[in-house]
Amino acid sequence: MIFGLIQPIMFVVLFTYVFGGSIVISGAPSGDAQAYREFLMAGIFAQTVPSPRRAPARASPTTCTRG
């Protein structure tokens, strides 16, 4: 549970400050930090939302086989 809370923050910091200057978004002017942050946040959100649903999905087959 703790990792699920820390992971999105860690990814935002990592990709914004470490890789932010080297990634170019097509259709945006070169070096447009705002366009990159919008692109990044959408990706992090899409990755984080289904994350809490993984544990019950993994436990369900085990429950069905073991009873």
C-alpha positions in Angstrom: 0.0 0.0 0.0 2.8 2.4 0.8 4.5 1.7 -2.5 1.2 2.5 -4.3 1.2 5.9 -2.8 4.9 6.6 -3.3 5.2 5.3 -6.8 3.3 8.0 -8.7 5.2 10.7 -6.8 8.5 9.0 -7.5 7.7 8.7 -11.2 6.6 12.3 -11.5 9.8 13.6 -9.9 12.0 11.2 -11.9 10.5 11.9 -15.3 10.1 15.6 -14.7 13.5 16.5 -13.3 15.8 13.7 -14.6 14.4 12.9 -18.1 12.3 16.1 -18.7 14.8 17.9 -20.8 15.6 15.0 -23.1 12.0 14.0 -24.1 10.3 16.0 -26.9 6.6 15.8 -27.3 5.5 15.8 -31.0 3.4 18.8 -31.8 4.8 20.9 -29.0 7.5 23.5 -29.3 11.0 22.2 -28.3 11.6 22.6 -24.6 7.9 23.3 -23.7 7.9 22.1 -20.1 4.2 22.7 -19.6 3.3 20.4 -22.5 5.6 17.7 -21.2 4.1 17.9 -17.7 0.6 17.6 -19.1 1.7 14.6 -21.2 3.5 13.1 -18.2 0.6 13.5 -15.7 -1.9 11.8 -18.1 0.4 8.8 -18.3 1.1 8.6 -14.6 -2.6 8.9 -13.9 -3.5 6.1 -16.4 -0.9 3.9 -14.8 -1.9 4.6 -11.2 -5.7 4.3 -11.4 -5.8 0.5 -12.2 -3.0 -0.2 -9.7 -5.1 -0.9 -6.6 -7.2 -3.4 -8.6 -4.2 -5.7 -9.3 -4.0 -7.3 -5.9 -7.6 -8.6 -5.8 -7.3 -9.7 -9.4 -4.2 -11.8 -8.5 -5.9 -13.2 -5.4 -9.1 -14.2 -7.1 -7.7 -17.3 -8.9 -6.1 -18.5 -5.7 -9.3 -18.1 -3.8 -11.2 -20.1 -6.5 -8.7 -23.0 -6.4 -8.1 -23.2 -2.7 -11.6 -22.4 -1.5 
